[in-house]
Amino acid sequence: MRVLIVEDSDSICRMMEALISARGYSVRSASNGARGIEEALSFKPHVVLLDINLPGSYDGIQVCEKLRADDTTRDVPIIMVSAMTDEEIKRRASDAGATAYYEKPFSPLSLLKEIERLAKASGASSSA
């Protein structure tokens, strides 16, 4: 299974990479929205972990909208991971096409189970 992490915090990104790669999954990461879109189109992930507050020209909501607008990434599960907890941002994430929303700090094991559940539901295999 291929997982793309779009996260600007190095420590959070490294933690998620270690967690996911320990399961034997292929992981790539991007630290801004524009790079995240490029990686999603070339890497063709089975699941995307996407922060909302990203530096550069696209925030996570805009990245989600762009991925939903592209035929190759339209159906890829997108898990928003953010420190933002207000209902308005959660609604915006849902409206943009997010599949799930996790608040930071999050349980790494819960996130991993969600990744595996969404990948299985979307028909992704458990191998890289």
HELIX and SHEET records of a PDB file:
HELIX    1   1 ASP A   10  SER A   21  1                                  12    
HELIX    2   2 GLY A   33  PHE A   43  1                                  11    
HELIX    3   3 GLY A   60  ALA A   69  1                                  10    
HELIX    4   4 GLU A   87  ALA A   96  1                                  10    
HELIX    5   5 PRO A  108  ALA A  121  1                                  14    
SHEET    1   A 5 SER A  26  ALA A  30  0                                        
SHEET    2   A 5 ARG A   2  VAL A   6  1                                        
SHEET    3   A 5 VAL A  47  ASP A  51  1                                        
SHEET    4   A 5 ILE A  78  SER A  82  1                                        
SHEET    5   A 5 ALA A 100  GLU A 103  1                                        
END                                                                             
